[in-house]
Amino acid sequence: MATKLRFPRSQSNPAYVFIPKGMELPKLYANEQAGNDDPIALLKFFTPDSSWTWYLCEYQPDDRLAWGLVIGHERELGYFSLEELEEVRGPMGLPIERDLHFKSKPISECK
């Protein structure tokens, strides 16, 4: 049986740094409290060897818990753990990355 490769995450690669230093992110429930029905996706994470994508709109740094749009088997709003995303590998063993070229936009515009 073949061994599945598991590529390491190097913190020297900016794509593996999920929250850039100094970036201010809204706390969990901030959009709900503000009555915002179309929150802004501030960060995008993706599997380079699969079709899963996560758009972060709110973040709780103590728990490393995020809320936003998740596109995988379905498209849904929900919570996801950045700690868990750091551990996940796609089918070819590649780690999830932050899209360094993503520009913030309302989640209704995220495809």
N, C-alpha and C positions, 0 to 999 in steps of 0.2 A: 504494500500500500504506500502511495506517495505521501511524503510529508508536505503539509501545506505551509508555504512561506509566510512569515509574519515580519513585515518590515517595521523597523523601529521608528519612533517619533523623535526627531532631533529638535530640541528647543532653539537651535541656531537657525532653523528654517522658519522664516516668519509665517508660512502657511500652517505651521503646527502650533503657533501661538494663537489660541482662540480669542482671547480678549487682549487687544493691543494696550500697552502701557498708557495710562492717562486717559483712556476712553471712558467717558461717563455714559452709563446705560440706565434707562428707567428701571426702577424697582418693579417687582411683580405687582400686578394689579394697578399700576399707574395709569394705563390707558382706560381701564374700566372706570376708575375713579374720576378721570377727566371726561368721560362720556365719548371717547374717541372710538368710532365704529370701524375705522380703517387705519389701524396702527402702522407705524413706520417700521419696516424691516431694516435693522441697522447692520447686521452681519449675516453672512451666508456661509454655510458649511456644506460640504458635499463629499460623496464617495467618488474618487476618480475612476474606480473600476466597477461602478454600479450606477443606478439611477436615483438614489436617495439624496434628498436635499433638505436642509433645515435652515429656516430664516428666523433669526433671533430678534424679538421686539422688546422683551423685558428680561431682566436678569436679577437673581438673588445671589450675590457673591458668597455669602456664608455657606450656603448649601450647594453652590455652583449649579443652581437650577434655573433653567431658562423657559420662556414661553414664547411661542411664535407659530409659524406655519411649517408643517412637516409634509413633504411630498415624497411618498414611497409607493406602497401598494395602493394607497388612497391619498387624497389631499385633505388635511385636517389641521385645525388649530389645536395646540396642546402643549404640554410640558415635556421637556427633555433635559437630561442631565449631561452637562459638559464632561463630567468625570467619566461617565459611561461612553460618551462619544470618543473620548481619547483611547479607550480600550478596544473599540470595535474595529474590525478589519473587513474590507470587502472581499469578494470571492477570490481575488488574486493576492490577498494578504496586505493590500495597501491601506494605510490609515486615512481617516477622515481629515480633510483639509479645510482651512478657511479660505474663501475666495478673496484674494488680495485685490482684485479689480472691481469688486462689487461696490456699487453706489447705492446708498440708502434710498428707499422708495416705499410707498404704501404697499401693504401686503396684497391688495387687490391687483397690483401690477406685477406681482411675482408669478412667473410661469414655471 
